[in-house]
Amino acid sequence: MRIAFGTDERTAVTDAVEAWLAEHGHDVVVVAPRGGPWPDVGAAVGNAVASGEADRGVVCCWTGTGVSIAANKVPGVRAALCTDRGTAEGARRWNDANVLAFGLRLTTEAVAVELLDGFLATDVDPDERALIQHVEAPPNAS
């Protein structure tokens, strides 16, 4: 799988993410320079996923919140800020999330690997398609 990866800083966790993805046969495309501003990181990963340059994306910043918000501004992106494997699996299964976001402040290397494994190994539940499409094109609110 081709994975767009972006982070606003290089840490042991981000190095572990890149290494794990490569070790598990994924083509890692670093689309945002480390140290770049988090809005640019989220947008770059979001654009790579939305354009089809990447199948999925992974973004991180200190809290994970900023990059997830920035990625979600890109049409077609469903970025999910996750803190544990179960949430990452659920984001894929029930929400068809295509970008995983997490914070560098509290995420350990071991948890980052669990997040990646759960997110990348989980397929969308076909029974959720109608709800997922509803999120993509919600009815007009009055």
Number of C-alpha atoms within 10 A of each C-alpha: 13 17 25 25 29 31 31 23 16 15 13 10 20 23 11 16 21 18 14 17 20 13 10 10 10 14 16 19 17 18 21 21 16 16 13 13 16 27 17 19 29 35 24 25 34 34 23 21 25 20 14 10 14 21 16 24 32 29 33 29 26 17 16 25 20 22 34 32 19 20 33 19 17 20 12 16 25 26 30 28 24 23 18 17 18 13 16 27 25 20 25 24 19 17 20 23 23 23 29 27 30 27 23 22 12 13 20 15 18 11 15 24 20 18 24 20 17 20 27 19 10 15 15 17 13 11 10 14 15 10 13 17 12 11 12 13 9 10 8 5 4 3
